[in-house]
């Protein structure tokens, strides 16, 4: 049942990247799993992670 809940998981290894934080020359955070891009970097760095959590919960591996 656990496998059904988690689906296919990639092995987390050296070089696996989940999120990019770009602060110069523009400001953006991108979640590479879900494709979510957030331009309000200060809010995310202050802990506002709800958009990332929601996108992950709605994300279907292979999308």
N, C-alpha and C positions, 0 to 999 in steps of 0.2 A: 504494500500500500504506500509506503514511503516513496518508492520509485515513481509511482503515479503522481504523487504530489509535487515532486521535484523535477520530473522530466529528465531529459538528457542534460547532464552537466559536463561542462568542459573542465579538464583538470586545471587547477590553479597552479601555475608554474611561473618560473622566472620569465618576465617579459609579458605576462598577461596584464592587460590594462582594462580597468573598469571605467574610469573617469579621467577626463583631462581638465585641468584648471589653467586657463590662459588669462594672464593678468596684464600683459603688454604685447603688442601695441593696442589691442582691444581687450575687452573683458567678457569672458564667456566660460561656462562650465558645460561640458558635454559628457553624457553617460553613453558609453560605447555599446552597452548591451541593448538599451531601449531606444537610443537615438535622441533622447530628450536633450535639448539645449536650453540653458538658462542664462540670461544676460544680467540678472541681478546678483552679481557675484558677492557683494557685501552681505546680502541677506542669507545666502547659502553658507558663507563662512561664519555667519553669526548663528547658524544652526537651523535655518529654515529648510528642512530637507523633505517636507511633505510632497512637493512635485516629483522628486526622485523616488520616494517610497511608493506613491500612487502609480507612477509609470512602471515601476518594477512589478508591482502586484498585477497590473493589467497586461504586462508583457508576455508574449508567447514565444518561447525559444524557436528560432528559425525564421522569425519575422524580419 
